[in-house]
């Protein structure tokens, strides 16, 4: 593609007809800031424009796949509210784009996946996870909700499984995630690359033009609409503007104090 070296927060590697995007902010546990969101969208632009590409693989590292939004980079209230709104809408746009992307999207998960990272997984077509991977939605412990994740998560695993993940706030294992349908294949760490290779054999049998048509049709069945997406963004703003939530986040940024351990 020729632009792989221009990214600073991710790696884009193309091998044949498969593009792999690896999130690369290890010092921030692969959380989203403005740059990473922008670069993921730019990588998708390149992949979508290349008619040779059959699939996109999303990866993190062995410790962290993605841990959602970077609190240090975003604020949805106060002086940085406009920047927080832009980042939030870009994230919602990313979930929609992944779910509608005219290539098969596969998440290969090897490490911890939290909050918005679960959204990436839920918006993917297929998910291969290492037995070392784990998944969690800790938002309720901050006074938030995984509002933007939930439309895709509910479509993928059903209301009760999504409700349980949201309410309990802790992490679940890759095996548990496979049991609820969030993960399609759970393998030992040394087998994740071979599992991806085997999956791509099946992906290459799909007639490429039908992928976009298929995803358009799935969206009509999912119940995820423009109105639902806007409601998800609005809920995020509403909760993030509450004083108690702002105090929880500010306390963590100042001292590393987790709100559920404060008392």
KOLSENU-681761 format. One record per residue (C-alpha): residue number from 1; y, x, z. Coordinates in Angstrom, 1 decimal, always signed. Example, Ala and Ser with C-alpha at 12.3 -4.5 7.8 and 13.67 -1.06 7.14 Angstrom:
2
+-----+--------+--------+--------+
| pos |      Y |      X |      Z |
+-----+--------+--------+--------+
|   1 |   -4.5 |  +12.3 |   +7.8 |
|   2 |   -1.1 |  +13.7 |   +7.1 |
+-----+--------+--------+--------+
END
This chain:
263
+-----+--------+--------+--------+
| pos |      Y |      X |      Z |
+-----+--------+--------+--------+
|   1 |   +0.0 |   +0.0 |   +0.0 |
|   2 |   +2.3 |   +2.9 |   +0.5 |
|   3 |   +4.2 |   +1.7 |   +3.6 |
|   4 |   +1.6 |   +2.4 |   +6.3 |
|   5 |   +3.7 |   +5.3 |   +7.7 |
|   6 |   +6.9 |   +3.2 |   +8.2 |
|   7 |   +5.6 |   +1.3 |  +11.3 |
|   8 |   +6.4 |   +2.4 |  +14.8 |
|   9 |   +4.5 |   -0.1 |  +17.0 |
|  10 |   +1.4 |   -0.7 |  +14.9 |
|  11 |   -0.9 |   +1.0 |  +12.5 |
|  12 |   -1.7 |   -0.6 |   +9.1 |
|  13 |   -4.8 |   +0.8 |   +7.4 |
|  14 |   -6.3 |   -0.4 |   +4.2 |
|  15 |   -9.9 |   +0.3 |   +3.2 |
|  16 |  -10.9 |   -1.3 |   -0.1 |
|  17 |  -10.1 |   -5.0 |   +0.2 |
|  18 |   -9.8 |   -5.1 |   +4.0 |
|  19 |   -6.5 |   -4.5 |   +5.9 |
|  20 |   -6.6 |   -3.6 |   +9.6 |
|  21 |   -3.5 |   -4.0 |  +11.8 |
|  22 |   -3.8 |   -2.2 |  +15.1 |
|  23 |   -1.2 |   -2.9 |  +17.8 |
|  24 |   +0.1 |   +0.4 |  +19.1 |
|  25 |   +2.2 |   +0.0 |  +22.3 |
|  26 |   -0.3 |   +1.4 |  +24.8 |
|  27 |   +2.3 |   +2.3 |  +27.3 |
|  28 |   +3.3 |   -1.5 |  +27.4 |
|  29 |   -0.3 |   -2.8 |  +27.2 |
|  30 |   +0.3 |   -3.8 |  +23.6 |
|  31 |   +2.8 |   -6.5 |  +24.7 |
|  32 |   +5.2 |   -8.0 |  +22.2 |
|  33 |   +8.8 |   -6.8 |  +21.9 |
|  34 |  +11.2 |   -7.6 |  +19.0 |
|  35 |  +10.0 |   -4.5 |  +17.0 |
|  36 |   +6.3 |   -5.3 |  +17.3 |
|  37 |   +6.8 |   -9.0 |  +16.3 |
|  38 |   +9.0 |   -7.9 |  +13.3 |
|  39 |   +6.5 |   -5.3 |  +12.2 |
|  40 |   +3.5 |   -7.6 |  +12.4 |
|  41 |   +5.4 |  -10.1 |  +10.2 |
|  42 |   +6.2 |   -7.2 |   +7.8 |
|  43 |   +2.6 |   -6.1 |   +7.7 |
|  44 |   +1.5 |   -9.6 |   +6.9 |
|  45 |   +4.1 |   -9.7 |   +4.0 |
|  46 |   +2.5 |   -6.6 |   +2.5 |
|  47 |   -1.1 |   -7.8 |   +2.9 |
|  48 |   -0.3 |  -11.3 |   +1.6 |
|  49 |   +1.4 |   -9.8 |   -1.5 |
|  50 |   -1.6 |   -7.6 |   -2.4 |
|  51 |   -4.0 |   -9.7 |   -4.4 |
|  52 |   -6.9 |   -7.2 |   -3.7 |
|  53 |   -7.0 |   -8.0 |   +0.0 |
|  54 |   -9.8 |  -10.3 |   +1.2 |
|  55 |   -9.4 |  -10.1 |   +5.0 |
|  56 |   -7.1 |   -9.0 |   +7.8 |
|  57 |   -8.5 |   -7.5 |  +11.0 |
|  58 |   -6.4 |   -7.5 |  +14.1 |
|  59 |   -7.2 |   -4.9 |  +16.7 |
|  60 |   -5.8 |   -3.4 |  +19.9 |
|  61 |   -7.4 |   -0.6 |  +21.9 |
|  62 |  -10.3 |   -0.3 |  +24.3 |
|  63 |   -8.1 |   -1.1 |  +27.3 |
|  64 |   -5.8 |   -3.8 |  +25.9 |
|  65 |   -5.9 |   -6.0 |  +22.8 |
|  66 |   -2.6 |   -7.7 |  +23.5 |
|  67 |   -1.0 |   -8.9 |  +26.8 |
|  68 |   +1.6 |  -11.3 |  +25.4 |
|  69 |   +5.4 |  -11.0 |  +25.7 |
|  70 |   +7.0 |   -8.0 |  +27.3 |
|  71 |   +9.1 |   -9.3 |  +30.2 |
|  72 |  +11.3 |   -6.2 |  +30.0 |
|  73 |  +12.2 |   -7.0 |  +26.4 |
|  74 |  +12.7 |  -10.8 |  +26.7 |
|  75 |  +14.7 |  -13.1 |  +28.8 |
|  76 |  +14.9 |  -16.8 |  +28.0 |
|  77 |  +17.9 |  -17.3 |  +30.4 |
|  78 |  +21.1 |  -15.6 |  +31.3 |
|  79 |  +22.8 |  -13.0 |  +29.1 |
|  80 |  +19.8 |  -12.4 |  +26.9 |
|  81 |  +18.9 |  -16.0 |  +26.3 |
|  82 |  +19.7 |  -15.9 |  +22.5 |
|  83 |  +17.4 |  -12.9 |  +22.1 |
|  84 |  +14.7 |  -14.5 |  +24.1 |
|  85 |  +14.9 |  -17.6 |  +21.9 |
|  86 |  +14.7 |  -15.6 |  +18.8 |
|  87 |  +11.6 |  -13.7 |  +20.0 |
|  88 |   +9.9 |  -16.9 |  +21.2 |
|  89 |  +10.4 |  -18.7 |  +17.9 |
|  90 |   +9.2 |  -15.6 |  +16.0 |
|  91 |   +6.0 |  -15.6 |  +18.1 |
|  92 |   +5.4 |  -19.3 |  +17.4 |
|  93 |   +6.0 |  -18.6 |  +13.7 |
|  94 |   +3.4 |  -15.8 |  +13.9 |
|  95 |   +0.7 |  -18.1 |  +15.3 |
|  96 |   +1.4 |  -20.6 |  +12.6 |
|  97 |   +1.4 |  -17.9 |  +10.0 |
|  98 |   -2.0 |  -16.4 |  +11.2 |
|  99 |   -3.6 |  -19.8 |  +11.2 |
| 100 |   -2.4 |  -20.5 |   +7.7 |
| 101 |   -2.7 |  -17.0 |   +6.3 |
| 102 |   -4.3 |  -17.0 |   +2.8 |
| 103 |   -6.8 |  -14.2 |   +3.8 |
| 104 |   -9.5 |  -14.5 |   +6.4 |
| 105 |   -8.1 |  -13.3 |   +9.8 |
| 106 |  -10.5 |  -11.6 |  +12.2 |
| 107 |   -9.6 |  -10.5 |  +15.7 |
| 108 |  -11.7 |   -7.6 |  +17.0 |
| 109 |  -11.1 |   -7.6 |  +20.7 |
| 110 |  -12.2 |   -4.7 |  +22.9 |
| 111 |   -9.9 |   -4.9 |  +26.0 |
| 112 |   -7.8 |   -7.1 |  +28.1 |
| 113 |   -6.2 |  -10.1 |  +26.4 |
| 114 |   -3.6 |  -12.1 |  +28.2 |
| 115 |   -1.1 |  -14.9 |  +27.6 |
| 116 |   +0.3 |  -14.6 |  +24.0 |
| 117 |   -2.6 |  -12.3 |  +23.1 |
| 118 |   -4.9 |  -15.2 |  +23.7 |
| 119 |   -2.7 |  -17.0 |  +21.1 |
| 120 |   -3.4 |  -14.4 |  +18.5 |
| 121 |   -7.2 |  -14.8 |  +19.1 |
| 122 |   -7.0 |  -18.6 |  +19.0 |
| 123 |   -5.0 |  -18.6 |  +15.8 |
| 124 |   -7.6 |  -16.2 |  +14.1 |
| 125 |  -10.3 |  -17.6 |  +11.9 |
| 126 |  -13.1 |  -15.5 |  +13.5 |
| 127 |  -13.3 |  -13.4 |  +16.6 |
| 128 |  -15.6 |  -10.5 |  +17.4 |
| 129 |  -15.4 |   -9.2 |  +21.0 |
| 130 |  -16.8 |   -6.3 |  +22.9 |
| 131 |  -18.6 |   -7.2 |  +26.2 |
| 132 |  -15.8 |   -5.2 |  +27.9 |
| 133 |  -13.2 |   -7.6 |  +26.7 |
| 134 |  -11.6 |  -10.2 |  +28.9 |
| 135 |   -9.2 |  -13.1 |  +28.4 |
| 136 |   -6.7 |  -14.8 |  +30.6 |
| 137 |   -3.7 |  -17.2 |  +30.8 |
| 138 |   -1.8 |  -16.1 |  +33.9 |
| 139 |   +1.4 |  -18.0 |  +33.1 |
| 140 |   +1.0 |  -20.7 |  +35.8 |
| 141 |   +1.2 |  -17.9 |  +38.5 |
| 142 |   +4.7 |  -17.1 |  +37.2 |
| 143 |   +5.7 |  -20.8 |  +37.1 |
| 144 |   +5.3 |  -20.9 |  +33.3 |
| 145 |   +2.8 |  -22.5 |  +30.9 |
| 146 |   +1.1 |  -21.0 |  +27.8 |
| 147 |   +2.9 |  -23.7 |  +25.9 |
| 148 |   +2.8 |  -22.0 |  +22.5 |
| 149 |   -0.8 |  -20.8 |  +22.8 |
| 150 |   -2.2 |  -24.2 |  +23.8 |
| 151 |   -2.0 |  -26.1 |  +20.5 |
| 152 |   -4.2 |  -23.4 |  +18.9 |
| 153 |   -6.4 |  -22.9 |  +21.9 |
| 154 |   -7.1 |  -26.6 |  +22.3 |
| 155 |   -8.0 |  -26.9 |  +18.6 |
| 156 |  -10.4 |  -23.9 |  +19.0 |
| 157 |  -12.1 |  -24.6 |  +22.4 |
| 158 |  -11.3 |  -28.2 |  +23.3 |
| 159 |   -9.0 |  -29.8 |  +25.9 |
| 160 |  -11.1 |  -29.2 |  +29.0 |
| 161 |  -11.8 |  -25.5 |  +28.4 |
| 162 |   -8.1 |  -24.9 |  +27.6 |
| 163 |   -7.1 |  -26.8 |  +30.7 |
| 164 |   -9.5 |  -24.8 |  +32.9 |
| 165 |   -8.2 |  -21.5 |  +31.5 |
| 166 |   -4.6 |  -22.6 |  +32.0 |
| 167 |   -5.0 |  -24.0 |  +35.5 |
| 168 |   -7.1 |  -21.2 |  +37.0 |
| 169 |   -4.9 |  -18.5 |  +35.6 |
| 170 |   -7.5 |  -15.7 |  +36.0 |
| 171 |   -9.5 |  -13.9 |  +33.4 |
| 172 |  -12.8 |  -14.8 |  +31.9 |
| 173 |  -15.4 |  -12.4 |  +30.3 |
| 174 |  -16.1 |  -12.1 |  +26.7 |
| 175 |  -19.5 |  -13.8 |  +27.3 |
| 176 |  -17.7 |  -16.8 |  +28.9 |
| 177 |  -15.2 |  -16.9 |  +26.0 |
| 178 |  -18.1 |  -17.0 |  +23.6 |
| 179 |  -19.6 |  -19.9 |  +25.5 |
| 180 |  -16.5 |  -22.0 |  +25.1 |
| 181 |  -16.0 |  -21.0 |  +21.4 |
| 182 |  -13.0 |  -18.7 |  +21.7 |
| 183 |  -15.2 |  -15.8 |  +20.7 |
| 184 |  -17.6 |  -16.2 |  +17.7 |
| 185 |  -19.6 |  -13.0 |  +18.3 |
| 186 |  -19.9 |  -10.9 |  +21.5 |
| 187 |  -21.4 |   -7.4 |  +21.1 |
| 188 |  -21.8 |   -4.2 |  +23.0 |
| 189 |  -18.8 |   -1.8 |  +22.6 |
| 190 |  -20.7 |   +0.5 |  +20.3 |
| 191 |  -21.6 |   -2.3 |  +17.9 |
| 192 |  -18.2 |   -3.8 |  +17.3 |
| 193 |  -17.6 |   -1.9 |  +14.1 |
| 194 |  -21.0 |   -2.7 |  +12.7 |
| 195 |  -20.5 |   -6.3 |  +13.6 |
| 196 |  -17.2 |   -6.3 |  +11.6 |
| 197 |  -18.9 |   -4.7 |   +8.6 |
| 198 |  -21.7 |   -7.3 |   +8.6 |
| 199 |  -19.1 |  -10.1 |   +8.9 |
| 200 |  -17.1 |   -8.8 |   +5.9 |
| 201 |  -20.3 |   -9.1 |   +3.8 |
| 202 |  -20.1 |  -12.9 |   +4.4 |
| 203 |  -16.3 |  -13.0 |   +4.0 |
| 204 |  -16.5 |  -11.4 |   +0.6 |
| 205 |  -18.6 |  -14.3 |   -0.6 |
| 206 |  -15.8 |  -16.7 |   -0.2 |
| 207 |  -13.9 |  -17.6 |   -3.4 |
| 208 |  -10.5 |  -16.2 |   -2.6 |
| 209 |   -8.3 |  -19.1 |   -3.9 |
| 210 |  -10.1 |  -21.6 |   -1.6 |
| 211 |   -9.0 |  -19.8 |   +1.6 |
| 212 |   -5.4 |  -21.1 |   +1.5 |
| 213 |   -6.6 |  -24.6 |   +0.6 |
| 214 |   -9.1 |  -24.6 |   +3.4 |
| 215 |   -6.5 |  -23.6 |   +6.0 |
| 216 |   -4.0 |  -26.2 |   +4.7 |
| 217 |   -6.7 |  -28.8 |   +5.2 |
| 218 |   -7.7 |  -27.6 |   +8.6 |
| 219 |   -4.1 |  -27.9 |   +9.7 |
| 220 |   -4.1 |  -31.6 |   +8.8 |
| 221 |   -7.1 |  -32.0 |  +11.0 |
| 222 |   -5.9 |  -30.0 |  +13.9 |
| 223 |   -3.0 |  -32.2 |  +15.1 |
| 224 |   -0.7 |  -29.1 |  +15.1 |
| 225 |   +2.5 |  -30.3 |  +13.5 |
| 226 |   +6.1 |  -29.1 |  +13.2 |
| 227 |   +6.9 |  -31.5 |  +16.1 |
| 228 |   +4.1 |  -30.1 |  +18.3 |
| 229 |   +5.3 |  -26.5 |  +17.6 |
| 230 |   +8.9 |  -27.4 |  +18.5 |
| 231 |   +7.8 |  -29.1 |  +21.7 |
| 232 |   +5.9 |  -26.0 |  +22.6 |
| 233 |   +8.9 |  -23.8 |  +22.1 |
| 234 |  +11.1 |  -26.2 |  +24.1 |
| 235 |   +8.7 |  -26.3 |  +27.0 |
| 236 |   +8.8 |  -22.5 |  +27.2 |
| 237 |  +12.7 |  -22.6 |  +27.3 |
| 238 |  +12.7 |  -25.4 |  +29.9 |
| 239 |  +10.4 |  -23.6 |  +32.3 |
| 240 |  +11.9 |  -20.1 |  +31.8 |
| 241 |  +15.3 |  -21.4 |  +32.7 |
| 242 |  +14.2 |  -22.5 |  +36.2 |
| 243 |  +15.7 |  -20.5 |  +39.0 |
| 244 |  +12.3 |  -19.9 |  +40.7 |
| 245 |  +10.7 |  -18.6 |  +37.5 |
| 246 |  +13.7 |  -16.3 |  +36.9 |
| 247 |  +13.3 |  -15.0 |  +40.4 |
| 248 |   +9.6 |  -14.4 |  +39.9 |
| 249 |  +10.2 |  -12.4 |  +36.7 |
| 250 |  +13.3 |  -10.5 |  +38.0 |
| 251 |  +11.4 |   -9.5 |  +41.2 |
| 252 |   +8.6 |   -8.1 |  +39.1 |
| 253 |  +10.9 |   -6.2 |  +36.9 |
| 254 |  +12.8 |   -4.7 |  +39.8 |
| 255 |  +10.0 |   -3.8 |  +42.1 |
| 256 |   +6.7 |   -4.6 |  +40.4 |
| 257 |   +6.1 |   -7.4 |  +42.9 |
| 258 |   +3.7 |  -10.0 |  +41.6 |
| 259 |   +4.9 |  -13.5 |  +42.6 |
| 260 |   +1.5 |  -14.6 |  +43.9 |
| 261 |   +1.2 |  -11.6 |  +46.2 |
| 262 |   +4.8 |  -11.9 |  +47.5 |
| 263 |   +4.0 |  -13.9 |  +50.7 |
+-----+--------+--------+--------+
END
